[in-house]
């Protein structure tokens, strides 16, 4: 019992005296439904059962639909409810309640079903498409979010909506594991290609080794990105005391800083030139991919959609702030990690931002 009714009950017991029982107030019993008198005997200033069931006006109905932003079947339901009698309204309530329960049960069942094998297969492929995108904006950012969005945009079946929190989290965790493993393999292949006389020296051979058996075509854009990653790797190796040599996370943070450097220009042409210069230096040092037995192909139709999502991955705030602080103090980032070893181009030796 609520506090209110407890207090009311206590007051009733306290007032049960002979004098209080003969109260001067004499309420007609029929006003409270205790009398068997018909509705005609009720005072006219009280609503009859027919008046209580009066149907709302069209203006009220329209107002309710507008306030609730109800359209289509939902607006029709309101119209039907307004026209129904009391018994029909009770049935409508019961039916709608069961519909809500059914949808809730279905939603919970879907959540508990987890990520299907077919969805995992698609996620695995799109994780590779995104990580190997030449437009990936950050290797340390939240890549799984971009992968899931790319899957949605490409029409992959059964990708959970953001409202399916548990399922999205499970899918994101799965993709995150794939991304971590792929990043480790990518990094290893790139570092292996730095070894003198490595068969991965030519960028085409390196690209093919990274792709493996995956259905990802070799493209010039992919070559350019790999050349950029290889130059960052060489720069790190040339600084033996750099923490990135022993810390994978620091290694990818340095890649992100290099990407920020390359894009720290006032127009797109200068940004493109930065990457082209790196690619040209790579060809000069490791050989022209056109001379290999591997040929480039057109990218997959879906790759453009994936690239757009890859561009949305943001560099973590901590890394970006460190980079900004250095730029503010030094102007163009004077990269302490620029390659200076033998065989590097003059541009790289002079610390040119690429």
N, C-alpha and C positions, 0 to 999 in steps of 0.2 A: 504494500500500500504506500502511496506517495505521502510525503510530509504534509501536503495540503490536506489530503483526506484524513490523515491521522489527526490533524488539528481540528478538522471539522467534527470528527467523531468524538474527540475529547470534549469539545464545546457542547455537543448534544447531550452527553452524559451529565455535564455540569449543570445544564439548564433544565433537567428533568425534575422539576419541583411542581407541587400541586398548582401553584399560581401560574407557572409557565405553561402548564398543560392547557389552561383556560385562556389562551392568548386571545387578544382582541382582534387579531388578524385572522380572517376566515377565508382561506383560499378555496375556490371551488375545486373539488377533486378531479373534475373532468379536464382541467387545464394540464394535469400531469399524467393523463392517460389511465387513471384508475377507475374512471366511471365507464359504464357501458352505454352511456348516452350517445346518440348519434351525432354526426358532425354538425347537424343543423342547430343543435343546442349550444354549440361552442360560440363564445364571443367573436364578433366579426373582426376584432383587431388582432386575432391570432390566425395563423395560416392553417388551412385545412390540408389533409393529405394530398388532395389534388393540386393545391397551390404549391406544396413543397416539391412536387414532381413536375412543375411547369418547365417546358423546354426553353433553353436559352434562345435569344434572338440571333438573327444572322450576323448582326454587328458584333455581338460577343464572340461568336464562333470565329469570325474573320480576325478579330483582335487576337484571340488565342493562337491562331495559326501563324500570324505574323510574329508575335512575340516568341513563339517556339521555333520559328524558321521551319515550319512543317510544309513539306511538298510531296507531291505524288501520292503514293499509297497512304502515307502517314496523315496527310491532309484529308484524304477520303475517309480514313478511320474516324477522324474527329467528326466529320459530317454525319456519318452513319450512327455514331454514338449519340449525337444530338437529336437525331430523329427517332431513336429507339425508346421503348418504354422501359420501366424499371426492371422488369424480368430480363429483357433482352440485354440491358446494360450489365447486369450481373453475369450473364453468360459471356459477354464480350470481355469483361474483366478476367474471368476464369481462363478463357482461351488465350488472351494476351499474356497472362502470367505463365501459363504453360509454355508458350512460345519463348518467353524470356529464359525460363529454366532450361529448355531444350538447347538454346543457343549457348547458354553458359556452360552446360555439360559438354557440348561439342568443342567449345573453346578450350576448356580444361583438358579434354582428351587430346586435342591437337598439340597443346603445350607439352603433355606428357609423352607424346609420340617421339619427340626429339627430332634430330636432323636425319633425314633419310640418306641411304647410301647414294642414291642418284643425285641428291642435292650436294653431298660431299664431293662427288666426282666433278660436278660443275664448279663448285667452290675451289677445288684444287686447280682446275684449269684457269679460272679467272684470277686466282692469286698469282699465277705465273704471268698471265697477260699484263697484270697491273705492275708487278715488280719489275718486269722487263720493258715497261713502257718508256719510251724516250722522253716522255713529258712528266714523269714522276717528279713531283716537287720536293719530296723529302723521303729519305730512307729510314728516318728515325720517328716519323710521325705515325698517325693512326691509319696505317694502310688498310687494315681489315674493313674499316668503314667505307673506304673508297671501293673496295672489292665488292661489298654487298650492294652498294649503290649501282655499280656497273652491271651487276647481275640483274638487278631490277630493271635498269634501263634497256638491257638487251633482251628482256622478256623471259628470263629463266624461270621455269615453273617452281612454285612452292617456296619462293624466297619469302621469309616471314616479314610481316609489317613491323614497324617500330613498336606498335602496341603489344606485340607478342614478345614481351621482355625476355622471358626465360629462353625462348627459342632463338631470338636474335643473339643473346649472350652466348649460347652454346655454339651457334654458327660462327660468331666472331672469334671465339676461343679457338675453334678448329682452324679457321683461316689464319689466325695469329701464329699458330704452331707451324703451319705450312710456310708462312712468310719467313719465320725465323730460320727454319731448315734451309729454305731456298737462298736466303741471304748468306748463310754460312757457306753453302756450296758456291755461290756467286763470288764471294770474297776469296775463297780458296783458289778457284780457277783463275781469277785475275792476278793474284799473287804468284801462282805457279807460272803464269805467262811472262813474269818478269825475269825468270831464271834464264841466263844466257843459253842459247841454242834450244830453247823450249819449242816443242812443236805447236805450242799455242801462241807463238809470237805473232803471226799474221792474224789480224783482227777477225778475219773470216773464220779461221780455225777455232779461235777462242769463242766466237759467237755460237758456232755449231756445237762445241763441247758443252756450253752452258745450256743450250736448248735441249740437247739430247734427242729423245724420241718424241718430244712434245710437238704438237701441231702448231708451231710458230714459225713463220717464214723469216728468212734472213732479209733484212732491209738495211739500207744505208743509214737510216735514222738510228737503228739499233747499234750499228757499228760506231756511230758518233758518240752515243752514250757510253758504250763500253770503253772507247778510247779515253773519254773523260774520267771514268772510274779508274782506269789503269794509271792515268797520270797522277791522280790523287794517291793511289797506292804507292807509286814510286816516290812521291814526295814524302810520304810517311816513312818509308823504308830509309830514305836518306837522312832521317833524323832519328837515330837509334834510341835516343832518350825520350822520344815522344810517347806519351801514354797510350796512344792508339795502336802501338806495336804489340801491346799485351792486353788490350781491352777492346773487345769487339764493339761494344756500344760506342766507345770513343772513336773507333775507326769510322763508323757510319755517321757520327756527329761531324767528323772532319769532312766527310763527303757533303753533308748538308751545308756546311760553311762554304765549301768550294762552290756549290750551286748558288748560294746567296751572292758570292763574289761575282760569278759569271753573269748573274742577272742584275747586278748593281750598276745598271746603265740607264741612260735617259731615253733610249729608243730601242725598238726590237731588232733593228739591223745590227747594232753594236753587240747585242746579246748573241745573235746568231753568229757573228764573226768570231766571238770568243770561242764558241764550240767548234767552229770550222777550223780555227787555228790549231786547236788541240788535235783534231782529227788529222790535219795535214802533217803535224809533227809526228803523230803515231805512224802514219804511212811511211814517212821518211826513215823512221827508226826500225820499224818491224816489217815493212813491205806492203805493197798495194794489194788489197783484197781482190781486186779485179784479176790479178795474176794467179789466184788460187783456182782450184777446181770447183769451188763453190760459187754459185751465182745468186744474186739477190732476186727477190720476188716482190710483188705488190703485197702490202699488208692485208691481213684478214679484214673483211667488211666491218666486223665488230670492233676492230682495234681503235677506230676513231672515237667510238663511244667510251671505250675503256680509257683512252688517253685523256678525255675530258674529265673523267672522274679522278684519274691519277694526278691531274693538275691541282686538285682541291686539297690534297694532303698537305697539311701545314707543318712547317718546321716547329719542333717543340719550343715553347717560349723561352726556356732556359738557354737553349743553344742560340736562338735568335738574339737574345739579350747580350750574350757574350760576344757574338759577332758584331752587333751594333756598337757596343762599347769600344771594341777595337777600331772600328771604322771611325768613330767619333774622335778617337785619340790619334789615329794615324792617317786619316783620309782614306784613300783607296787601301784596302786591306793589304798591308805589307806581309805577305804570307811567309811566316818563318818555315813553313813546310814545303815551299816550292822545290821542285826537283833541281838539284845542282850537280848531279853526278855526270860522269862521262857519257857522251852520246845524247845529252839533252840539247834542245835547240837554244839559241841565244835568247829567244823570248822567254822560255821557261827559266833560264839561268838568271835573267834580269828581274824575275819576280813578276812578270806580266800576269794580270788577273785573267784567268780563263775558266 
